[in-house]
Amino acid sequence: MTVSGRRIRPLLTIVWVVLGAIVGGLSEKAYLTYLGRVLDGKTTDILGIVPQSPTRLSQADKMWLLIVFVVVGALLGFILEFLAFQQFHKGRTRWEEMTPQEKIALIAGLMIGLVFSVLLRTILALPDWVNIPVAILLCYVCVVGLQSMNEQIRFYFPGSMPATKGHISLNSRPKILDTNVIIDGRIADIARAGFVEGPVYVPKFVLEELQQIADSSDSLKRARGRRGLDILNQMQKEMELHIPEFSSVDPNDEVDARLVVAAREVSGAIVTNDYNLNRVAELQGVDVLNINELANALKPVVLPGEEMRVTIIREGKEKDQGIGYLDDGTMIVVEGARRLIGETLDVNVTSVLQTSAGRMVFTKLKEGLSSNGS
């Protein structure tokens, strides 16, 4: 919900409650009139109950009866406002997610259906109680029929018809960011480079989690949370970010579970660097864009036998192993370099291991070098 929507919602609630109370007061008068007609024999009580005559009711009884009708009317007004607002919010969200051809088909289908219903009423002289459901049925049939003609609509409106996969445009598919990928920060660079297309969603519950982390008493968590908020502020200046509320998510669920539900609701893809969320989402049929996989795919290919130069940073887990890193973060395991920490050496690649956490390159010292540095 937008800021303007949050501001106007209380006013709408008050209007509906007041209207419900007014209708309740009018209903009380109509009820008393109805009771009088029943007792006078001018009409029959539907329930078969003979109530007390309204003329015998005291002013206090009439006042309490009026209060009951007003309260019930106000309560019904509140409930109807809540249901109407929920449906309006879902309809607005659905309209924003519709592709251009779906919008064209919807509008044209409604117009054609209404024209047919008017013609049918004129020709057959249908009564109103028949014409209304007929008009609804004709509008529905016309909308469905036009939406099934995507190729023909694309021919007449080529500029507004992106290629689609199913009913969701690949370019317009929402991208939903999780907390970890925001804190990571690389998503801002990826988006800036133009590799993130379509609307970018930061669900409200993700933003709330970032705020909680930024307010944490732990200094490390607090720094991570503030970094995530800074990244969002930077992205908002460079592109449009949507912060929607998802009515289908359960606030009692974990954030990862809510992300999956939200992605399924809008047929979107989750952008993350969390391995566990990646697997859980894939098991539930939700598309995932893992920036770690993207980073690994962009790393230069290293083949066995190639030479490279690496600085030994620390000792390895196995005997005589030394560990170094390339500029892109790839771990280099050097056999026989345990005693050469701090030195920059030429090594030969022996094998490459690709894991979910990244790529590991196993090497050995170039011929002519030894573990004593000679």
VOBA-1610 file (N, C-alpha, C; in pm, whole numbers, padded with zeros to 5 digits, always signed):
BEGIN
Met+00084-00119+00000Met+00000+00000+00000Met+00088+00124+00000Thr+00052+00223-00081Thr+00129+00345-00089Thr+00101+00433+00032Val+00184+00541+00046Val+00166+00633+00158Val+00030+00702+00149Ser-00010+00745+00028Ser-00139+00809+00012Ser-00253+00715+00046Gly-00237+00584+00011Gly-00339+00486+00045Gly-00353+00468+00194Arg-00241+00468+00267Arg-00247+00455+00412Arg-00312+00576+00476Arg-00297+00693+00416Arg-00356+00814+00473Arg-00506+00819+00450Ile-00552+00774+00335Ile-00694+00784+00302Ile-00775+00669+00358Arg-00710+00558+00395Arg-00782+00441+00444Arg-00866+00472+00568Pro-00814+00539+00673Pro-00898+00569+00790Pro-01021+00652+00754Leu-01006+00747+00661Leu-01120+00829+00620Leu-01227+00744+00554Leu-01185+00651+00467Leu-01281+00562+00402Leu-01353+00474+00504Thr-01279+00427+00603Thr-01340+00344+00707Thr-01447+00422+00782Ile-01416+00546+00817Ile-01513+00630+00890Ile-01637+00653+00805Val-01619+00681+00675Val-01733+00705+00586Val-01823+00582+00579Trp-01764+00464+00562Trp-01842+00342+00554Trp-01915+00313+00686Val-01847+00336+00798Val-01911+00312+00929Val-02028+00407+00949Val-02011+00535+00913Val-02120+00632+00927Val-02238+00596+00836Leu-02207+00558+00711Leu-02314+00517+00621Leu-02387+00393+00674Gly-02311+00299+00729Gly-02373+00180+00788Gly-02462+00215+00905Ala-02419+00310+00989Ala-02501+00353+01103Ala-02629+00422+01055Ile-02619+00505+00950Ile-02738+00572+00896Ile-02837+00470+00841Val-02785+00373+00765Val-02872+00268+00711Val-02935+00188+00824Gly-02859+00163+00932Gly-02914+00093+01047Gly-03027+00171+01112Gly-03010+00304+01126Gly-03117+00386+01183Gly-03242+00385+01097Leu-03225+00394+00964Leu-03339+00388+00874Leu-03405+00251+00879Ser-03324+00147+00896Ser-03379+00011+00904Ser-03464-00006+01030Glu-03425+00063+01138Glu-03503+00054+01263Glu-03642+00112+01242Lys-03652+00225+01174Lys-03782+00285+01147Lys-03865+00195+01056Ala-03799+00138+00953Ala-03871+00047+00864Ala-03919-00077+00939Tyr-03840-00122+01034Tyr-03878-00240+01113Tyr-04001-00212+01198Leu-04004-00096+01262Leu-04120-00060+01343Leu-04244-00046+01256Thr-04230+00013+01137Thr-04344+00024+01045Thr-04393-00113+01003Tyr-04300-00204+00979Tyr-04335-00340+00940Tyr-04413-00410+01051Leu-04369-00394+01175Leu-04439-00457+01287Leu-04581-00403+01299Gly-04595-00271+01277Gly-04729-00214+01284Gly-04820-00270+01177Arg-04770-00291+01056Arg-04851-00348+00949Arg-04888-00492+00979Val-04797-00567+01044Val-04826-00706+01080Val-04941-00711+01179Leu-04935-00627+01283Leu-05038-00629+01387Leu-05171-00575+01336Asp-05168-00489+01235Asp-05292-00436+01177Asp-05354-00532+01078Gly-05282-00642+01047Gly-05334-00740+00954Gly-05315-00704+00809Lys-05235-00603+00782Lys-05213-00561+00644Lys-05107-00645+00572Thr-05031-00719+00649Thr-04930-00807+00591Thr-04910-00925+00684Thr-04838-01028+00639Thr-04816-01149+00717Thr-04673-01154+00763Asp-04652-01189+00889Asp-04516-01201+00940Asp-04449-01323+00880Ile-04333-01303+00820Ile-04262-01412+00753Ile-04224-01523+00850Leu-04185-01485+00970Leu-04139-01584+01069Leu-04255-01646+01147Gly-04375-01594+01129Gly-04488-01649+01202Gly-04489-01610+01348Ile-04419-01503+01383Ile-04411-01458+01522Ile-04493-01331+01538Val-04574-01325+01642Val-04652-01205+01671Val-04576-01121+01771Pro-04510-01012+01728Pro-04431-00932+01820Pro-04518-00835+01898Gln-04453-00768+01990Gln-04524-00666+02067Gln-04552-00546+01980Ser-04665-00483+02000Ser-04702-00368+01918Ser-04604-00254+01939Pro-04560-00187+01829Pro-04468-00076+01844Pro-04526+00037+01927Thr-04664+00049+01927Thr-04724+00157+02006Thr-04712+00132+02155Arg-04691+00004+02192Arg-04678-00030+02333Arg-04533-00020+02382Leu-04438+00001+02293Leu-04299+00013+02333Leu-04275+00150+02398Ser-04200+00150+02505Ser-04165+00275+02570Ser-04056+00347+02492Gln-04034+00471+02525Gln-03929+00547+02458Gln-03792+00486+02482Ala-03774+00433+02604Ala-03645+00369+02635Ala-03624+00245+02548Asp-03735+00166+02530Asp-03723+00046+02446Asp-03691+00084+02302Lys-03760+00189+02253Lys-03733+00233+02116Lys-03590+00285+02101Met-03539+00352+02205Met-03403+00403+02200Met-03302+00289+02195Trp-03324+00186+02280Trp-03233+00071+02278Trp-03239-00002+02143Leu-03361-00013+02089Leu-03375-00079+01959Leu-03302+00000+01851Leu-03311+00134+01857Leu-03241+00217+01761Leu-03089+00201+01775Ile-03041+00194+01901Ile-02896+00178+01924Ile-02848+00045+01867Val-02928-00061+01887Val-02888-00192+01835Val-02878-00188+01682Phe-02977-00129+01615Phe-02975-00122+01469Phe-02857-00038+01420Val-02831+00074+01489Val-02721+00160+01448Val-02587+00090+01465Val-02568+00021+01578Val-02441-00048+01602Val-02421-00161+01501Val-02528-00239+01477Val-02517-00347+01380Val-02487-00292+01240Gly-02553-00182+01204Gly-02527-00121+01074Gly-02385-00070+01062Ala-02333-00007+01169Ala-02195+00042+01166Ala-02097-00074+01154Leu-02124-00183+01226Leu-02036-00300+01219Leu-02036-00360+01078Leu-02156-00370+01018Leu-02163-00422+00882Leu-02092-00329+00784Gly-02102-00198+00807Gly-02030-00103+00722Gly-01880-00121+00732Phe-01830-00145+00853Phe-01686-00168+00872Phe-01641-00295+00801Ile-01721-00402+00813Ile-01684-00528+00748Ile-01687-00514+00596Leu-01791-00447+00544Leu-01801-00430+00399Leu-01686-00344+00347Glu-01645-00240+00422Glu-01532-00156+00380Glu-01404-00238+00373Phe-01383-00325+00473Phe-01263-00408+00475Phe-01260-00501+00354Leu-01373-00568+00328Leu-01378-00661+00214Leu-01363-00587+00082Ala-01429-00471+00069Ala-01419-00395-00056Ala-01278-00345-00080Phe-01210-00300+00028Phe-01074-00250+00012Phe-00979-00362-00027Gln-00997-00480+00032Gln-00912-00593-00002Gln-00928-00630-00150Gln-01053-00633-00196Gln-01076-00667-00336Gln-01021-00558-00428Phe-01036-00431-00388Phe-00982-00322-00468Phe-00830-00330-00477His-00765-00363-00362His-00619-00373-00360His-00571-00488-00449Lys-00641-00602-00443Lys-00603-00715-00528Lys-00623-00680-00675Gly-00736-00614-00705Gly-00761-00576-00844Gly-00658-00478-00897Arg-00618-00382-00812Arg-00517-00286-00855Arg-00383-00353-00879Thr-00345-00445-00787Thr-00219-00518-00803Thr-00221-00601-00932Arg-00334-00668-00955Arg-00347-00750-01075Arg-00338-00664-01201Trp-00400-00544-01199Trp-00396-00455-01315Trp-00253-00411-01343Glu-00174-00380-01238Glu-00036-00337-01258Glu+00050-00449-01314Glu+00013-00575-01283Glu+00093-00689-01329Glu+00053-00736-01468Met-00062-00690-01519Met-00110-00735-01649Met-00021-00682-01761Thr-00002-00763-01861Thr+00071-00720-01979Thr-00017-00628-02063Pro+00042-00549-02154Pro-00040-00458-02235Pro-00151-00528-02312Gln-00123-00645-02370Gln-00227-00712-02447Gln-00341-00760-02358Glu-00312-00796-02233Glu-00419-00835-02142Glu-00508-00717-02107Lys-00448-00599-02089Lys-00527-00479-02061Lys-00615-00443-02181Ile-00558-00451-02300Ile-00635-00421-02421Ile-00752-00520-02435Ala-00723-00649-02411Ala-00829-00750-02423Ala-00937-00728-02319Leu-00900-00688-02198Leu-00998-00667-02092Leu-01092-00551-02126Ile-01034-00437-02165Ile-01115-00319-02195Ile-01202-00344-02318Ala-01142-00398-02425Ala-01219-00424-02547Ala-01327-00529-02523Gly-01297-00630-02444Gly-01395-00734-02417Gly-01515-00680-02340Leu-01490-00593-02241Leu-01601-00533-02166Leu-01689-00447-02257Met-01626-00369-02345Met-01704-00283-02434Met-01788-00365-02531Ile-01727-00468-02591Ile-01800-00552-02686Ile-01914-00626-02616Gly-01887-00678-02496Gly-01991-00748-02422Gly-02108-00659-02387Leu-02081-00534-02348Leu-02189-00440-02316Leu-02270-00405-02441Val-02202-00387-02554Val-02274-00357-02680Val-02365-00473-02717Phe-02315-00596-02708Phe-02397-00713-02739Phe-02517-00724-02646Ser-02497-00696-02517Ser-02607-00707-02421Ser-02716-00605-02449Val-02676-00481-02490Val-02776-00379-02524Val-02854-00420-02649Leu-02783-00471-02751Leu-02851-00516-02872Leu-02946-00631-02843Leu-02901-00724-02758Leu-02984-00840-02726Leu-03109-00798-02650Arg-03094-00701-02559Arg-03210-00653-02484Arg-03309-00582-02577Thr-03255-00506-02674Thr-03344-00434-02767Thr-03420-00529-02858Ile-03351-00633-02903Ile-03415-00726-02998Ile-03516-00816-02928Leu-03476-00872-02811Leu-03561-00969-02743Leu-03648-00909-02635Ala-03629-00779-02605Ala-03707-00712-02499Ala-03696-00787-02368Leu-03571-00817-02327Leu-03549-00890-02203Leu-03575-00801-02082Pro-03632-00856-01975Pro-03649-00777-01852Pro-03513-00753-01785Asp-03509-00656-01692Asp-03383-00619-01628Asp-03321-00734-01550Trp-03404-00813-01482Trp-03349-00920-01399Trp-03284-01031-01483Val-03317-01037-01611Val-03253-01132-01702Val-03136-01065-01774Asn-03152-00937-01807Asn-03051-00868-01886Asn-02920-00852-01810Ile-02926-00831-01678Ile-02803-00810-01600Ile-02713-00933-01602Pro-02763-01054-01566Pro-02673-01171-01574Pro-02628-01202-01717Val-02717-01173-01816Val-02677-01195-01956Val-02562-01103-01993Ala-02568-00976-01948Ala-02460-00880-01977Ala-02329-00925-01912Ile-02336-00972-01788Ile-02215-01021-01720Ile-02156-01139-01795Leu-02241-01232-01838Leu-02194-01350-01910Leu-02130-01312-02043Leu-02193-01219-02116Leu-02138-01178-02245Leu-02004-01107-02228Cys-01992-01021-02127Cys-01864-00953-02102Cys-01754-01054-02068Tyr-01788-01153-01988Tyr-01689-01255-01950Tyr-01642-01333-02072Val-01738-01375-02156Val-01704-01453-02275Val-01617-01370-02370Cys-01651-01242-02387Cys-01573-01158-02478Cys-01432-01134-02426Val-01416-01111-02295Val-01283-01089-02237Val-01197-01214-02253Val-01252-01331-02218Val-01176-01455-02230Val-01140-01482-02375Gly-01235-01456-02466Gly-01208-01480-02606Gly-01097-01392-02660Leu-01096-01263-02621Leu-00992-01173-02670Leu-00856-01204-02607Gln-00856-01244-02480Gln-00728-01278-02416Gln-00665-01401-02477Ser-00746-01486-02539Ser-00690-01605-02606Ser-00633-01572-02744Met-00649-01447-02788Met-00601-01405-02921Met-00479-01315-02907Asn-00381-01358-02826Asn-00262-01276-02802Asn-00184-01246-02929Glu-00171-01347-03015Glu-00092-01328-03136Glu-00156-01224-03228Gln-00291-01230-03241Gln-00359-01134-03327Gln-00350-00992-03271Ile-00363-00979-03138Ile-00352-00846-03076Ile-00210-00793-03092Arg-00112-00882-03081Arg+00028-00840-03097Arg+00054-00790-03239Phe-00019-00847-03336Phe-00001-00803-03475Phe-00049-00659-03494Tyr-00160-00623-03431Tyr-00215-00489-03446Tyr-00149-00388-03353Phe-00088-00435-03241Phe-00019-00346-03147Phe+00121-00401-03121Pro+00209-00397-03220Pro+00341-00462-03206Pro+00431-00394-03105Gly+00415-00264-03085Gly+00508-00193-02997Gly+00488-00219-02851Ser+00373-00272-02812Ser+00343-00290-02670Ser+00332-00435-02631Met+00378-00528-02717Met+00362-00669-02689Met+00494-00739-02673Pro+00553-00745-02554Pro+00675-00821-02535Pro+00648-00970-02542Ala+00754-01044-02574Ala+00739-01189-02577Ala+00707-01240-02439Thr+00617-01338-02432Thr+00572-01386-02303Thr+00602-01532-02286Lys+00611-01569-02160Lys+00624-01710-02122Lys+00501-01741-02039Gly+00408-01820-02095Gly+00280-01838-02029Gly+00203-01708-02039His+00158-01653-01925His+00086-01527-01926His+00169-01415-01865Ile+00295-01445-01827Ile+00380-01344-01765Ile+00492-01307-01860Ser+00510-01180-01885Ser+00618-01134-01971Ser+00751-01158-01902Leu+00847-01211-01978Leu+00979-01237-01920Leu+01044-01107-01874Asn+01022-00999-01950Asn+01081-00871-01913Asn+01010-00806-01797Ser+00878-00830-01784Ser+00800-00764-01679Ser+00782-00852-01557Arg+00844-00970-01552Arg+00829-01057-01436Arg+00888-00990-01313Pro+00813-00977-01205Pro+00866-00909-01086Pro+00987-00980-01028Lys+01083-00903-00982Lys+01201-00955-00913Lys+01189-00916-00765Ile+01185-01015-00677Ile+01163-00993-00534Ile+01296-01010-00462Leu+01343-00905-00396Leu+01472-00909-00327Leu+01455-00960-00185Asp+01547-01048-00142Asp+01544-01091-00003Asp+01644-01009+00078Thr+01644-01029+00209Thr+01724-00946+00299Thr+01873-00963+00272Asn+01918-01086+00254Asn+02061-01112+00238Asn+02118-01047+00112Val+02043-01053+00003Val+02095-00998-00122Val+02100-00845-00116Ile+02012-00785-00037Ile+02018-00639-00022Ile+02141-00599+00059Ile+02165-00670+00169Ile+02282-00640+00252Ile+02411-00667+00176Asp+02411-00771+00092Asp+02528-00805+00012Asp+02573-00687-00075Gly+02477-00618-00137Gly+02507-00496-00210Gly+02536-00512-00358Arg+02572-00633-00402Arg+02605-00650-00543Arg+02485-00633-00635Ile+02363-00651-00579Ile+02244-00637-00662Ile+02231-00495-00715Ala+02282-00396-00641Ala+02276-00257-00688Ala+02360-00240-00814Asp+02480-00300-00814Asp+02566-00291-00932Asp+02507-00366-01050Ile+02445-00482-01022Ile+02384-00561-01129Ile+02268-00485-01192Ala+02185-00423-01106Ala+02072-00345-01156Ala+02120-00222-01233Arg+02226-00160-01184Arg+02279-00041-01249Arg+02333-00075-01388Ala+02384-00196-01404Ala+02438-00239-01533Ala+02328-00280-01631Gly+02202-00283-01584Gly+02090-00312-01673Gly+02056-00459-01685Phe+02106-00545-01594Phe+02079-00688-01603Phe+01955-00729-01524Val+01889-00635-01457Val+01766-00665-01383Val+01652-00591-01453Glu+01566-00666-01521Glu+01455-00607-01595Glu+01325-00636-01523Gly+01227-00550-01548Gly+01097-00566-01484Gly+01091-00497-01350Pro+00974-00496-01287Pro+00959-00430-01157Pro+01040-00502-01048Val+01101-00423-00961Val+01179-00477-00850Val+01100-00456-00722Tyr+01067-00566-00654Tyr+00987-00561-00533Tyr+01075-00580-00410Val+01055-00494-00311Val+01112-00514-00177Val+00992-00527-00083Pro+00948-00649-00052Pro+00828-00665+00032Pro+00842-00589+00164Lys+00728-00546+00214Lys+00729-00467+00337Lys+00789-00545+00453Phe+00766-00678+00457Phe+00820-00756+00568Phe+00973-00768+00558Val+01029-00761+00436Val+01174-00759+00421Val+01231-00626+00472Leu+01162-00516+00438Leu+01204-00385+00487Leu+01197-00379+00639Glu+01093-00438+00697Glu+01081-00440+00844Glu+01194-00522+00907Glu+01232-00633+00842Glu+01343-00713+00895Glu+01474-00634+00888Leu+01494-00561+00780Leu+01614-00477+00770Leu+01616-00371+00880Gln+01502-00312+00909Gln+01496-00212+01016Gln+01525-00274+01152Gln+01476-00395+01175Gln+01505-00464+01301Gln+01654-00493+01315Ile+01716-00536+01204Ile+01860-00563+01208Ile+01937-00434+01233Ala+01893-00324+01168Ala+01962-00196+01186Ala+01948-00141+01328Asp+01842-00183+01400Asp+01821-00138+01538Asp+01873-00238+01640Ser+01944-00343+01593Ser+01993-00447+01683Ser+02097-00392+01781Ser+02104-00454+01898Ser+02205-00414+01997Ser+02343-00464+01960Asp+02351-00566+01873Asp+02479-00618+01826Asp+02536-00523+01721Ser+02657-00478+01740Ser+02717-00378+01652Ser+02734-00431+01510Leu+02769-00560+01496Leu+02789-00618+01364Leu+02657-00625+01288Lys+02551-00674+01355Lys+02420-00680+01291Lys+02371-00539+01258Arg+02394-00446+01349Arg+02348-00309+01325Arg+02414-00251+01200Ala+02543-00278+01184Ala+02614-00228+01067Ala+02562-00293+00938Arg+02530-00423+00945Arg+02476-00492+00828Arg+02339-00436+00789Gly+02255-00412+00890Gly+02123-00357+00862Gly+02129-00219+00801Arg+02217-00134+00854Arg+02229+00001+00801Arg+02287+00000+00660Arg+02378-00095+00634Arg+02430-00108+00498Arg+02317-00145+00402Gly+02228-00237+00443Gly+02117-00276+00359Gly+02024-00159+00330Leu+01995-00077+00432Leu+01910+00040+00411Leu+01976+00142+00319Asp+02107+00157+00332Asp+02179+00249+00243Asp+02175+00200+00098Ile+02188+00068+00081Ile+02180+00012-00055Ile+02043+00039-00116Leu+01936+00021-00037Leu+01801+00046-00088Leu+01781+00193-00124Asn+01832+00282-00038Asn+01820+00425-00069Asn+01892+00459-00198Gln+02008+00398-00218Gln+02085+00422-00341Gln+02010+00370-00463Met+01953+00249-00451Met+01879+00191-00563Met+01753+00271-00594Gln+01687+00324-00490Gln+01564+00399-00512Gln+01590+00528-00588Lys+01710+00584-00573Lys+01745+00705-00647Lys+01772+00675-00794Glu+01812+00553-00824Glu+01851+00517-00960Glu+01743+00442-01036Met+01647+00382-00965Met+01542+00304-01030Met+01419+00305-00940Glu+01309+00255-00993Glu+01184+00252-00916Glu+01175+00121-00839Leu+01160+00135-00707Leu+01142+00020-00620Leu+00998+00017-00571His+00938-00101-00571His+00802-00119-00519His+00811-00185-00381Ile+00734-00134-00287Ile+00732-00191-00151Ile+00589-00235-00122Pro+00548-00349-00177Pro+00408-00392-00163Pro+00384-00471-00035Glu+00257-00476+00003Glu+00211-00567+00108Glu+00142-00685+00039Phe+00173-00805+00084Phe+00115-00924+00023Phe+00010-00982+00119Ser-00116-00982+00074Ser-00225-01025+00160Ser-00222-01175+00187Ser-00156-01252+00100Ser-00158-01398+00114Ser-00053-01451+00212Val+00042-01368+00255Val+00148-01418+00344Val+00099-01421+00488Asp+00152-01515+00563Asp+00121-01527+00705Asp+00231-01458+00785Pro+00197-01353+00861Pro+00301-01280+00936Pro+00372-01365+01040Asn+00316-01481+01074Asn+00379-01569+01172Asn+00485-01660+01111Asp+00488-01668+00977Asp+00587-01753+00910Asp+00724-01685+00909Glu+00827-01765+00881Glu+00961-01711+00863Glu+00965-01626+00735Val+01063-01537+00730Val+01074-01447+00615Val+01093-01525+00486Asp+01174-01632+00489Asp+01196-01712+00368Asp+01066-01772+00316Ala+00983-01824+00408Ala+00855-01883+00368Ala+00762-01776+00309Arg+00765-01657+00367Arg+00680-01549+00316Arg+00727-01503+00177Leu+00859-01506+00155Leu+00911-01470+00023Leu+00861-01567-00084Val+00859-01695-00053Val+00812-01795-00148Val+00665-01773-00180Val+00584-01748-00075Val+00441-01725-00097Val+00418-01599-00181Ala+00494-01493-00150Ala+00480-01368-00225Ala+00518-01386-00372Ala+00627-01461-00397Ala+00669-01485-00535Ala+00566-01565-00613Arg+00503-01659-00548Arg+00399-01738-00615Arg+00275-01653-00641Glu+00246-01558-00551Glu+00128-01474-00567Glu+00138-01386-00691Val+00258-01332-00718Val+00274-01240-00831Val+00347-01305-00949Ser+00370-01438-00942Ser+00442-01510-01048Ser+00577-01445-01074Gly+00648-01413-00967Gly+00777-01346-00978Gly+00892-01439-00947Ala+01013-01384-00948Ala+01135-01459-00920Ala+01204-01396-00799Ile+01257-01480-00711Ile+01328-01434-00593Ile+01474-01412-00629Val+01527-01296-00594Val+01669-01267-00613Val+01737-01282-00478Thr+01834-01373-00468Thr+01895-01405-00340Thr+02038-01451-00358Asn+02109-01464-00247Asn+02238-01532-00245Asn+02240-01638-00136Asp+02120-01672-00086Asp+02103-01769+00021Asp+02082-01908-00041Tyr+02173-02000-00013Tyr+02165-02134-00072Tyr+02041-02208-00025Asn+02007-02200+00104Asn+01891-02272+00157Asn+01761-02220+00098Leu+01747-02086+00090Leu+01628-02028+00029Leu+01619-02068-00118Asn+01733-02073-00185Asn+01738-02116-00325Asn+01677-02255-00342Arg+01718-02347-00258Arg+01670-02486-00270Arg+01522-02497-00233Val+01480-02431-00124Val+01340-02438-00079Val+01248-02381-00186Ala+01287-02267-00244Ala+01203-02204-00347Ala+01194-02293-00471Glu+01304-02352-00514Glu+01302-02439-00632Glu+01214-02561-00609Leu+01215-02616-00488Leu+01131-02732-00457Leu+00983-02698-00467Gln+00947-02572-00443Gln+00808-02529-00448Gln+00772-02466-00583Gly+00861-02480-00680Gly+00830-02434-00814Gly+00843-02285-00836Val+00920-02215-00752Val+00940-02071-00764Val+01075-02045-00829Asp+01079-01958-00927Asp+01205-01924-00994Asp+01296-01844-00901Val+01425-01873-00908Val+01524-01807-00823Val+01638-01756-00908Leu+01680-01632-00884Leu+01798-01575-00947Leu+01903-01559-00838Asn+02002-01648-00837Asn+02105-01649-00733Asn+02227-01573-00786Ile+02261-01462-00720Ile+02372-01381-00771Ile+02505-01450-00749Asn+02514-01547-00656Asn+02638-01624-00642Asn+02662-01709-00766Glu+02554-01767-00819Glu+02567-01845-00942Glu+02606-01755-01059Leu+02551-01633-01060Leu+02590-01538-01164Leu+02737-01501-01153Ala+02783-01477-01031Ala+02924-01442-01011Ala+03016-01556-01051Asn+02977-01680-01017Asn+03059-01795-01056Asn+03062-01813-01207Ala+02949-01785-01272Ala+02945-01799-01417Ala+03034-01696-01486Leu+03054-01582-01422Leu+03134-01475-01483Leu+03283-01487-01452Lys+03321-01579-01365Lys+03463-01595-01333Lys+03536-01656-01452Pro+03658-01614-01476Pro+03732-01668-01590Pro+03756-01818-01575Val+03748-01887-01687Val+03767-02032-01687Val+03916-02063-01669Val+03945-02151-01575Val+04082-02194-01550Val+04093-02342-01587Leu+04189-02376-01670Leu+04206-02514-01715Leu+04331-02575-01655Pro+04329-02707-01631Pro+04449-02774-01580Pro+04568-02753-01674Gly+04683-02726-01615Gly+04804-02702-01691Gly+04837-02555-01707Glu+04741-02466-01684Glu+04767-02323-01697Glu+04855-02273-01582Glu+04926-02167-01609Glu+05010-02105-01507Glu+04941-01979-01454Met+04962-01952-01326Met+04910-01830-01266Met+05003-01786-01153Arg+04984-01664-01112Arg+05067-01608-01005Arg+04976-01577-00887Val+05013-01624-00769Val+04928-01610-00652Val+05014-01582-00529Thr+04957-01504-00436Thr+05023-01475-00308Thr+04966-01566-00201Ile+05054-01635-00129Ile+05011-01727-00025Ile+04969-01646+00098Ile+04844-01664+00141Ile+04789-01585+00251Ile+04795-01659+00384Arg+04763-01788+00381Arg+04756-01864+00507Arg+04779-02012+00479Glu+04784-02090+00586Glu+04804-02234+00574Glu+04673-02302+00534Gly+04687-02414+00464Gly+04571-02493+00427Gly+04539-02598+00532Lys+04429-02673+00511Lys+04388-02775+00606Lys+04476-02899+00597Glu+04518-02932+00478Glu+04600-03053+00460Glu+04748-03019+00476Lys+04827-03124+00485Lys+04971-03110+00507Lys+05037-03039+00388Asp+05123-02942+00419Asp+05203-02867+00322Asp+05120-02781+00227Gln+04992-02760+00255Gln+04911-02677+00167Gln+04918-02530+00207Gly+04919-02442+00107Gly+04907-02299+00128Gly+04784-02248+00054Ile+04725-02140+00105Ile+04601-02087+00047Ile+04625-01944-00002Gly+04578-01918-00123Gly+04579-01783-00178Gly+04447-01755-00247Tyr+04429-01632-00293Tyr+04303-01594-00356Tyr+04331-01508-00479Leu+04245-01528-00580Leu+04249-01439-00696Leu+04173-01310-00664Asp+04178-01214-00755Asp+04111-01087-00733Asp+03960-01102-00722Asp+03902-01203-00789Asp+03757-01222-00784Asp+03714-01308-00666Gly+03806-01345-00577Gly+03773-01422-00458Gly+03788-01571-00471Thr+03829-01621-00587Thr+03848-01765-00605Thr+03961-01815-00518Met+03934-01923-00444Met+04036-01980-00356Met+04135-02065-00435Ile+04264-02044-00411Ile+04370-02120-00475Ile+04442-02202-00369Val+04439-02334-00385Val+04508-02425-00294Val+04639-02466-00360Val+04749-02436-00293Val+04883-02462-00350Val+04949-02572-00268Glu+04979-02684-00333Glu+05049-02793-00266Glu+05195-02755-00241Gly+05245-02786-00124Gly+05384-02762-00091Gly+05418-02617-00060Ala+05318-02533-00029Ala+05345-02391-00004Ala+05314-02350+00139Arg+05309-02447+00229Arg+05275-02417+00368Arg+05375-02322+00432Arg+05502-02335+00394Arg+05608-02254+00456Arg+05638-02126+00377Leu+05554-02096+00278Leu+05582-01981+00191Leu+05476-01871+00207Ile+05417-01859+00326Ile+05314-01758+00352Ile+05373-01618+00335Gly+05302-01534+00260Gly+05347-01398+00235Gly+05423-01382+00105Glu+05460-01491+00040Glu+05535-01484-00086Glu+05441-01496-00206Thr+05479-01435-00315Thr+05404-01443-00441Thr+05475-01539-00533Leu+05403-01644-00578Leu+05466-01755-00649Leu+05396-01782-00783Asp+05469-01844-00872Asp+05413-01897-00996Asp+05372-02042-00972Val+05249-02076-01008Val+05198-02212-00984Val+05134-02264-01111Asn+05119-02397-01117Asn+05052-02464-01228Asn+04921-02526-01177Val+04814-02508-01254Val+04683-02560-01216Val+04680-02711-01240Thr+04635-02784-01138Thr+04622-02930-01151Thr+04476-02973-01168Ser+04383-02908-01097Ser+04240-02941-01110Ser+04156-02824-01059Val+04029-02827-01097Val+03933-02723-01057Val+03810-02791-00999Leu+03765-02745-00882Leu+03646-02801-00816Leu+03540-02691-00805Gln+03422-02719-00863Gln+03311-02624-00857Gln+03214-02668-00748Thr+03192-02585-00648Thr+03100-02615-00538Thr+02990-02509-00535Ser+02888-02533-00450Ser+02780-02436-00437Ser+02828-02305-00376Ala+02936-02312-00299Ala+02990-02191-00237Ala+03083-02114-00330Gly+03126-02176-00439Gly+03217-02109-00531Gly+03311-02208-00597Arg+03418-02157-00653Arg+03513-02239-00727Arg+03644-02247-00651Met+03701-02367-00643Met+03831-02390-00581Met+03927-02442-00686Val+04046-02382-00691Val+04148-02422-00789Val+04264-02484-00714Phe+04300-02608-00751Phe+04412-02678-00689Phe+04534-02665-00780Thr+04644-02628-00720Thr+04767-02603-00798Thr+04885-02665-00727Lys+04997-02663-00797Lys+05124-02703-00738Lys+05231-02602-00779Leu+05336-02600-00702Leu+05442-02503-00732Leu+05502-02530-00870Lys+05536-02425-00937Lys+05596-02438-01068Lys+05730-02508-01055Glu+05764-02586-01153Glu+05892-02660-01148Glu+06008-02562-01130Gly+06094-02598-01038Gly+06207-02509-01007Gly+06191-02442-00874Leu+06064-02442-00819Leu+06039-02387-00686Leu+06018-02501-00589Ser+06051-02477-00466Ser+06033-02577-00361Ser+05974-02510-00241Ser+05933-02592-00142Ser+05869-02537-00022Ser+05959-02454+00063Asn+06090-02461+00042Asn+06182-02375+00119Asn+06211-02246+00048Gly+06144-02224-00069Gly+06156-02098-00141Gly+06273-02093-00236Ser+06348-02200-00254Ser+06465-02200-00345Ser+06422-02219-00487
//
